Amino acid sequence: MKSTSLSLFGESGAPTQQQAFERWLSDQQARGSLRRPASVEVYRDMWGAFTAWCLGQSPAVTLESLDLRDLQAFQAARFGRKSSDMSLSPRHALRLMRLVDRVLRHHAAQTGEPPNTAASDWLTAHPEVRYAEAAHADPLPEFLSVAEAKHLITFLSDARPRPGLSGARRDSHAAFTWQELRNRCAVALQLGGGLTPGDVRALTLASPISRGGRVRDRPWKISVPGDGNSAARETPIAAWAGELLQHWLQVRAEARIEGDFLFPSTRTGKPWHKESHYKCAKKVLEEAGIDSREGGSFRLRHTFALRQLRRGFEPETVAAWLGVEPEVMGRYRRVVATPIDVV
């Protein structure tokens, strides 16, 4: 028999349930995971419609008592309607159920209670909604294979000192011009930190963060400036990419390259323009023997994202590192759910 407890709602129901949503939303915005006003409004509309339905039942449905029967009844009452709140098409239903699940889990974490898994259980039972984003219009991201990624990491790392090697390989970094080292380091941050080409060009000398890292003076994360469309963020970088970045910073200082850009186009510090950067990245990948379709840049970013998900990081965390909304992670989760390896 369904519980009639209204402890989550207080006397009227709506205020406390809305508080649960607002707390979740506030945390998402503080982490930089949800920035676009339009996305916030969509979530508010979805949550408002869901709350109105819950409170309209007798007895009222609380976040504590919500179960599969309630969710099924909500879907049956609203599925396919054409209305101002966007109707419950399969893709919209998927977004709603994910929102309910996130608020439920966030509320449980706040209160110390076990999470209500009704929304995730409902999605498991309804694959037609669960896989609604798997349409051809939303293709799977391309990424490097394990062999390709390992080969590229080795290739990029040849541009830094390798004390553990012997002979010519140990000193091979000395033959690189500062531009060649810059190019390899820029590619390294895309593979090892998930940066976009635009992110790379926007980095400044203040972007590398070594404070708090395990190895003195070696950067372990990057501060990416905001650009008007997205907020500033920080993202971790792989140790091998940090080693290469540390060497670049030393060479850049010794070469007395001017300006504040981390990767300038000239010794005088001029910004690295999009077309030039594209050609440089394409050349690095071709020299490494990696398919350079479209410069290959976003395949590097996708590889980073998939690796972090495979390592067990939450999609919302990886989304914050990438500077995207959590919904974008759906296409990555579809890949992670398959038996493939990501370096």
Contacts in CASP RR format, 6 or more apart in sequence:
PFRMAT RR
TARGET T0000
AUTHOR 0000-0000-0000
METHOD contacts of the structure
MODEL  1
MKSTSLSLFGESGAPTQQQAFERWLSDQQARGSLRRPASVEVYRDMWGAF
TAWCLGQSPAVTLESLDLRDLQAFQAARFGRKSSDMSLSPRHALRLMRLV
DRVLRHHAAQTGEPPNTAASDWLTAHPEVRYAEAAHADPLPEFLSVAEAK
HLITFLSDARPRPGLSGARRDSHAAFTWQELRNRCAVALQLGGGLTPGDV
RALTLASPISRGGRVRDRPWKISVPGDGNSAARETPIAAWAGELLQHWLQ
VRAEARIEGDFLFPSTRTGKPWHKESHYKCAKKVLEEAGIDSREGGSFRL
RHTFALRQLRRGFEPETVAAWLGVEPEVMGRYRRVVATPIDVV
2 59 0 8 1.000
2 65 0 8 1.000
2 67 0 8 1.000
3 62 0 8 1.000
3 64 0 8 1.000
3 65 0 8 1.000
4 59 0 8 1.000
4 65 0 8 1.000
5 62 0 8 1.000
5 64 0 8 1.000
5 65 0 8 1.000
6 13 0 8 1.000
6 60 0 8 1.000
6 62 0 8 1.000
7 62 0 8 1.000
7 64 0 8 1.000
8 16 0 8 1.000
8 17 0 8 1.000
8 20 0 8 1.000
8 62 0 8 1.000
8 63 0 8 1.000
8 64 0 8 1.000
8 107 0 8 1.000
9 15 0 8 1.000
9 16 0 8 1.000
9 17 0 8 1.000
9 55 0 8 1.000
9 60 0 8 1.000
9 62 0 8 1.000
10 16 0 8 1.000
13 55 0 8 1.000
13 60 0 8 1.000
13 62 0 8 1.000
14 51 0 8 1.000
14 55 0 8 1.000
17 51 0 8 1.000
17 54 0 8 1.000
17 55 0 8 1.000
17 62 0 8 1.000
17 63 0 8 1.000
18 47 0 8 1.000
18 51 0 8 1.000
20 63 0 8 1.000
20 103 0 8 1.000
20 106 0 8 1.000
20 107 0 8 1.000
20 110 0 8 1.000
21 43 0 8 1.000
21 44 0 8 1.000
21 47 0 8 1.000
21 51 0 8 1.000
21 103 0 8 1.000
23 106 0 8 1.000
23 107 0 8 1.000
23 110 0 8 1.000
24 102 0 8 1.000
24 103 0 8 1.000
24 106 0 8 1.000
24 107 0 8 1.000
25 34 0 8 1.000
25 40 0 8 1.000
25 43 0 8 1.000
27 106 0 8 1.000
28 34 0 8 1.000
28 316 0 8 1.000
28 326 0 8 1.000
29 35 0 8 1.000
29 40 0 8 1.000
31 316 0 8 1.000
31 320 0 8 1.000
32 231 0 8 1.000
32 233 0 8 1.000
32 320 0 8 1.000
32 323 0 8 1.000
33 316 0 8 1.000
33 319 0 8 1.000
33 320 0 8 1.000
33 325 0 8 1.000
33 326 0 8 1.000
34 40 0 8 1.000
34 43 0 8 1.000
34 325 0 8 1.000
34 326 0 8 1.000
35 230 0 8 1.000
35 231 0 8 1.000
35 325 0 8 1.000
36 325 0 8 1.000
39 325 0 8 1.000
42 86 0 8 1.000
42 95 0 8 1.000
43 99 0 8 1.000
45 85 0 8 1.000
45 86 0 8 1.000
46 85 0 8 1.000
46 86 0 8 1.000
46 92 0 8 1.000
46 95 0 8 1.000
46 96 0 8 1.000
46 99 0 8 1.000
47 99 0 8 1.000
47 103 0 8 1.000
49 78 0 8 1.000
49 85 0 8 1.000
50 74 0 8 1.000
50 96 0 8 1.000
50 100 0 8 1.000
53 61 0 8 1.000
53 74 0 8 1.000
53 77 0 8 1.000
53 78 0 8 1.000
54 60 0 8 1.000
54 61 0 8 1.000
54 62 0 8 1.000
54 66 0 8 1.000
54 70 0 8 1.000
54 74 0 8 1.000
55 61 0 8 1.000
57 70 0 8 1.000
57 73 0 8 1.000
61 70 0 8 1.000
63 103 0 8 1.000
63 104 0 8 1.000
63 107 0 8 1.000
63 116 0 8 1.000
64 113 0 8 1.000
64 116 0 8 1.000
66 100 0 8 1.000
66 104 0 8 1.000
66 116 0 8 1.000
66 118 0 8 1.000
66 119 0 8 1.000
67 118 0 8 1.000
68 118 0 8 1.000
68 121 0 8 1.000
68 122 0 8 1.000
68 125 0 8 1.000
70 118 0 8 1.000
71 97 0 8 1.000
71 100 0 8 1.000
71 118 0 8 1.000
71 119 0 8 1.000
71 122 0 8 1.000
72 122 0 8 1.000
75 88 0 8 1.000
75 93 0 8 1.000
78 87 0 8 1.000
78 88 0 8 1.000
79 88 0 8 1.000
79 93 0 8 1.000
80 87 0 8 1.000
80 88 0 8 1.000
80 89 0 8 1.000
81 87 0 8 1.000
81 88 0 8 1.000
86 92 0 8 1.000
88 96 0 8 1.000
89 132 0 8 1.000
90 128 0 8 1.000
90 129 0 8 1.000
90 132 0 8 1.000
91 132 0 8 1.000
91 133 0 8 1.000
93 129 0 8 1.000
93 132 0 8 1.000
94 123 0 8 1.000
94 129 0 8 1.000
94 130 0 8 1.000
94 132 0 8 1.000
94 133 0 8 1.000
95 327 0 8 1.000
97 119 0 8 1.000
97 120 0 8 1.000
97 122 0 8 1.000
97 123 0 8 1.000
97 129 0 8 1.000
98 119 0 8 1.000
98 123 0 8 1.000
98 327 0 8 1.000
100 118 0 8 1.000
100 119 0 8 1.000
101 117 0 8 1.000
101 119 0 8 1.000
101 120 0 8 1.000
101 123 0 8 1.000
104 115 0 8 1.000
104 116 0 8 1.000
104 117 0 8 1.000
104 118 0 8 1.000
104 119 0 8 1.000
105 115 0 8 1.000
107 113 0 8 1.000
108 114 0 8 1.000
108 115 0 8 1.000
108 116 0 8 1.000
109 115 0 8 1.000
123 129 0 8 1.000
123 130 0 8 1.000
124 130 0 8 1.000
131 334 0 8 1.000
133 330 0 8 1.000
133 331 0 8 1.000
133 334 0 8 1.000
134 334 0 8 1.000
138 331 0 8 1.000
139 331 0 8 1.000
140 331 0 8 1.000
140 334 0 8 1.000
140 335 0 8 1.000
141 298 0 8 1.000
141 299 0 8 1.000
141 302 0 8 1.000
141 305 0 8 1.000
141 306 0 8 1.000
141 331 0 8 1.000
141 332 0 8 1.000
141 335 0 8 1.000
142 298 0 8 1.000
142 299 0 8 1.000
142 302 0 8 1.000
143 299 0 8 1.000
143 302 0 8 1.000
143 303 0 8 1.000
143 306 0 8 1.000
143 335 0 8 1.000
143 342 0 8 1.000
144 152 0 8 1.000
144 191 0 8 1.000
144 290 0 8 1.000
144 299 0 8 1.000
144 300 0 8 1.000
144 303 0 8 1.000
144 343 0 8 1.000
145 341 0 8 1.000
146 341 0 8 1.000
146 342 0 8 1.000
146 343 0 8 1.000
148 290 0 8 1.000
149 191 0 8 1.000
149 303 0 8 1.000
149 342 0 8 1.000
149 343 0 8 1.000
150 343 0 8 1.000
151 288 0 8 1.000
151 289 0 8 1.000
151 290 0 8 1.000
152 187 0 8 1.000
152 191 0 8 1.000
152 285 0 8 1.000
152 288 0 8 1.000
152 290 0 8 1.000
153 191 0 8 1.000
153 240 0 8 1.000
153 343 0 8 1.000
155 184 0 8 1.000
155 287 0 8 1.000
155 288 0 8 1.000
156 184 0 8 1.000
156 185 0 8 1.000
156 187 0 8 1.000
156 188 0 8 1.000
156 191 0 8 1.000
156 240 0 8 1.000
156 244 0 8 1.000
156 284 0 8 1.000
156 288 0 8 1.000
157 240 0 8 1.000
157 243 0 8 1.000
157 244 0 8 1.000
158 169 0 8 1.000
158 172 0 8 1.000
158 173 0 8 1.000
159 173 0 8 1.000
159 176 0 8 1.000
159 180 0 8 1.000
159 181 0 8 1.000
159 184 0 8 1.000
159 185 0 8 1.000
159 244 0 8 1.000
159 247 0 8 1.000
160 173 0 8 1.000
160 243 0 8 1.000
160 244 0 8 1.000
160 246 0 8 1.000
160 247 0 8 1.000
161 170 0 8 1.000
161 173 0 8 1.000
161 247 0 8 1.000
162 169 0 8 1.000
162 170 0 8 1.000
162 172 0 8 1.000
162 173 0 8 1.000
163 170 0 8 1.000
164 170 0 8 1.000
173 181 0 8 1.000
173 247 0 8 1.000
176 184 0 8 1.000
178 251 0 8 1.000
178 252 0 8 1.000
178 255 0 8 1.000
178 257 0 8 1.000
179 280 0 8 1.000
181 247 0 8 1.000
181 248 0 8 1.000
181 251 0 8 1.000
182 248 0 8 1.000
182 252 0 8 1.000
182 263 0 8 1.000
182 280 0 8 1.000
183 280 0 8 1.000
183 281 0 8 1.000
183 283 0 8 1.000
183 284 0 8 1.000
184 244 0 8 1.000
184 284 0 8 1.000
185 244 0 8 1.000
185 245 0 8 1.000
185 247 0 8 1.000
185 248 0 8 1.000
185 263 0 8 1.000
186 200 0 8 1.000
186 263 0 8 1.000
186 277 0 8 1.000
186 280 0 8 1.000
186 281 0 8 1.000
187 281 0 8 1.000
187 284 0 8 1.000
187 285 0 8 1.000
187 300 0 8 1.000
188 240 0 8 1.000
188 241 0 8 1.000
188 242 0 8 1.000
188 244 0 8 1.000
188 245 0 8 1.000
189 195 0 8 1.000
189 200 0 8 1.000
189 203 0 8 1.000
189 222 0 8 1.000
189 237 0 8 1.000
189 241 0 8 1.000
189 245 0 8 1.000
190 196 0 8 1.000
190 197 0 8 1.000
190 200 0 8 1.000
190 281 0 8 1.000
190 297 0 8 1.000
190 300 0 8 1.000
190 301 0 8 1.000
190 304 0 8 1.000
191 238 0 8 1.000
191 241 0 8 1.000
191 300 0 8 1.000
191 301 0 8 1.000
191 303 0 8 1.000
191 304 0 8 1.000
192 237 0 8 1.000
192 238 0 8 1.000
192 240 0 8 1.000
192 241 0 8 1.000
192 300 0 8 1.000
192 304 0 8 1.000
193 222 0 8 1.000
193 235 0 8 1.000
193 236 0 8 1.000
193 237 0 8 1.000
193 238 0 8 1.000
193 241 0 8 1.000
193 304 0 8 1.000
193 321 0 8 1.000
194 235 0 8 1.000
194 300 0 8 1.000
194 301 0 8 1.000
194 304 0 8 1.000
194 305 0 8 1.000
194 321 0 8 1.000
194 322 0 8 1.000
195 203 0 8 1.000
195 222 0 8 1.000
195 224 0 8 1.000
195 235 0 8 1.000
195 301 0 8 1.000
196 297 0 8 1.000
196 298 0 8 1.000
196 301 0 8 1.000
197 274 0 8 1.000
197 277 0 8 1.000
197 278 0 8 1.000
197 281 0 8 1.000
197 297 0 8 1.000
198 274 0 8 1.000
198 277 0 8 1.000
199 224 0 8 1.000
200 263 0 8 1.000
200 272 0 8 1.000
200 277 0 8 1.000
201 261 0 8 1.000
201 263 0 8 1.000
201 271 0 8 1.000
201 272 0 8 1.000
201 273 0 8 1.000
201 274 0 8 1.000
201 277 0 8 1.000
202 224 0 8 1.000
202 225 0 8 1.000
202 226 0 8 1.000
202 227 0 8 1.000
203 222 0 8 1.000
203 224 0 8 1.000
203 225 0 8 1.000
203 261 0 8 1.000
203 262 0 8 1.000
203 263 0 8 1.000
204 225 0 8 1.000
204 260 0 8 1.000
204 261 0 8 1.000
204 262 0 8 1.000
205 259 0 8 1.000
205 260 0 8 1.000
205 261 0 8 1.000
205 262 0 8 1.000
206 223 0 8 1.000
206 260 0 8 1.000
207 222 0 8 1.000
207 223 0 8 1.000
207 224 0 8 1.000
207 225 0 8 1.000
207 262 0 8 1.000
208 219 0 8 1.000
208 222 0 8 1.000
208 223 0 8 1.000
208 245 0 8 1.000
208 249 0 8 1.000
208 262 0 8 1.000
209 219 0 8 1.000
209 220 0 8 1.000
209 221 0 8 1.000
209 222 0 8 1.000
209 223 0 8 1.000
209 234 0 8 1.000
210 216 0 8 1.000
210 217 0 8 1.000
210 218 0 8 1.000
210 219 0 8 1.000
210 220 0 8 1.000
210 246 0 8 1.000
212 220 0 8 1.000
213 220 0 8 1.000
214 220 0 8 1.000
215 239 0 8 1.000
217 246 0 8 1.000
218 239 0 8 1.000
218 242 0 8 1.000
218 243 0 8 1.000
218 246 0 8 1.000
219 237 0 8 1.000
219 242 0 8 1.000
219 245 0 8 1.000
219 246 0 8 1.000
219 249 0 8 1.000
220 236 0 8 1.000
220 237 0 8 1.000
220 239 0 8 1.000
220 242 0 8 1.000
221 234 0 8 1.000
221 235 0 8 1.000
221 236 0 8 1.000
221 237 0 8 1.000
222 234 0 8 1.000
222 235 0 8 1.000
222 237 0 8 1.000
223 232 0 8 1.000
223 233 0 8 1.000
223 234 0 8 1.000
224 232 0 8 1.000
224 233 0 8 1.000
224 234 0 8 1.000
224 235 0 8 1.000
224 323 0 8 1.000
225 232 0 8 1.000
226 232 0 8 1.000
226 233 0 8 1.000
230 323 0 8 1.000
231 323 0 8 1.000
233 320 0 8 1.000
233 321 0 8 1.000
233 323 0 8 1.000
234 321 0 8 1.000
235 321 0 8 1.000
235 322 0 8 1.000
236 321 0 8 1.000
237 245 0 8 1.000
255 267 0 8 1.000
256 267 0 8 1.000
257 264 0 8 1.000
257 267 0 8 1.000
257 269 0 8 1.000
258 264 0 8 1.000
258 267 0 8 1.000
258 268 0 8 1.000
258 269 0 8 1.000
259 268 0 8 1.000
259 269 0 8 1.000
260 269 0 8 1.000
261 269 0 8 1.000
261 271 0 8 1.000
261 272 0 8 1.000
263 272 0 8 1.000
264 270 0 8 1.000
264 271 0 8 1.000
264 272 0 8 1.000
265 271 0 8 1.000
265 272 0 8 1.000
265 273 0 8 1.000
265 276 0 8 1.000
278 295 0 8 1.000
278 297 0 8 1.000
281 295 0 8 1.000
281 296 0 8 1.000
281 297 0 8 1.000
282 292 0 8 1.000
282 295 0 8 1.000
282 296 0 8 1.000
285 291 0 8 1.000
285 292 0 8 1.000
285 295 0 8 1.000
285 296 0 8 1.000
286 292 0 8 1.000
290 296 0 8 1.000
293 299 0 8 1.000
301 322 0 8 1.000
302 332 0 8 1.000
303 342 0 8 1.000
303 343 0 8 1.000
305 318 0 8 1.000
305 322 0 8 1.000
305 329 0 8 1.000
305 332 0 8 1.000
306 332 0 8 1.000
306 335 0 8 1.000
306 336 0 8 1.000
306 342 0 8 1.000
307 342 0 8 1.000
307 343 0 8 1.000
308 317 0 8 1.000
308 318 0 8 1.000
308 321 0 8 1.000
309 315 0 8 1.000
309 318 0 8 1.000
309 329 0 8 1.000
309 332 0 8 1.000
309 333 0 8 1.000
309 336 0 8 1.000
310 336 0 8 1.000
310 342 0 8 1.000
315 326 0 8 1.000
315 329 0 8 1.000
315 330 0 8 1.000
315 332 0 8 1.000
315 333 0 8 1.000
316 326 0 8 1.000
316 329 0 8 1.000
318 329 0 8 1.000
318 332 0 8 1.000
319 325 0 8 1.000
319 326 0 8 1.000
319 328 0 8 1.000
319 329 0 8 1.000
322 328 0 8 1.000
END
